[in-house]
Amino acid sequence: MSLLVVGSVAFDSVKTPFGQVDEVLGGSATYFSTAASYFTDVSLVAVIGEDFPETHVEFLSSRGIDLEGLSRVPGRTFRWRGEYSYQLNEAKTLETQLNVFQEFSPTLPASYQDAEFVFLANIDPDLQRDVLSQVKSPKLVACDTMNFWIEGKRDALIETLKAVDILIINDGEARELAQEVNLVKVAKKIITLGPKTLVIKQGEYGALMFTQHSIFAAPAYPLEEVFDPTGAGDSFAGGFMGYLSKCGAVNDTNIRQAVIYGSTMASINVQAFSLDQMRNLTQKDIENRYQAFKALTFFDHY
Ligand code: AMP
């Protein structure tokens, strides 16, 4: 089934303890759509400036991503600069330049309006709502956000959450959104805001999925080398939503499997800077990591 994403397409400048890159391909929608493209058909809504190289557009197109909703306008592309210390779980944002996103108010191509699965990747919550309002009858809507929007546009974000089925967010941001420390209390509070399912990403500690009646826990894959955590959250969301869209339905079993496919894509992505590790995967690469997750968590009948 078709999966639509709105979010940032960006130039990222990132420093980790293992190296540094300047103005490489990044953005929430870029990571998401690349990860999801291994599972399903993806349509992208975003904006780029005149400075965005054609080679990046060609890469997204080579992944089979529908780019009819990717507008190129006069001005500069969105830019984000961040830094990680040895505590790789949380990025410190040094600079956010919204640039062409400041004025972006897209009209969805007709073919996008029938999308059944929608992901509102990390971007201005007003833009998330604007895009969602143009989708005729979405079957499943999921969303991500970050402290930049929780602090800068809280009311708009709360409005967006009313129309969302699943919120996928990291632990620090979930705590900030709910204004609570304890994650069980955080989940209870966020579930009253709209999303009936909440996935809390905890970096190297994995992910927790809360619904009204259950909790599911997935570890992160214990990697020997993590180069760059940027995009881990969006790659997680891409694997998660891509798999659900491929299944075509959401039930207790496939939503748990989706958490593991999300963890699979995130664990692959962090092994290199930018999207480099996700550029040329085979289905076997993905399946091998998924099976490794299964072995990691299996404890019956030993
Ligand atoms: P994550 O998956 O959480 O590591 O997201 C990293 C991506 O989010 C980077 O590639 C950034 O370009 C993008 N990003 C950072 N800040 C923002 C923001 N305020 N709005 C939209 N995208 C952002």
Boltz pocket constraint, residues with backbone or C-beta under 6 A from the ligand:
constraints:
  - pocket:
      binder: B
      contacts: [[A, 7], [A, 8], [A, 10], [A, 11], [A, 12], [A, 26], [A, 27], [A, 28], [A, 31], [A, 79], [A, 80], [A, 96], [A, 122], [A, 123], [A, 124], [A, 146], [A, 148], [A, 149], [A, 229], [A, 230], [A, 231], [A, 232], [A, 233], [A, 234], [A, 235]]
      max_distance: 6.0
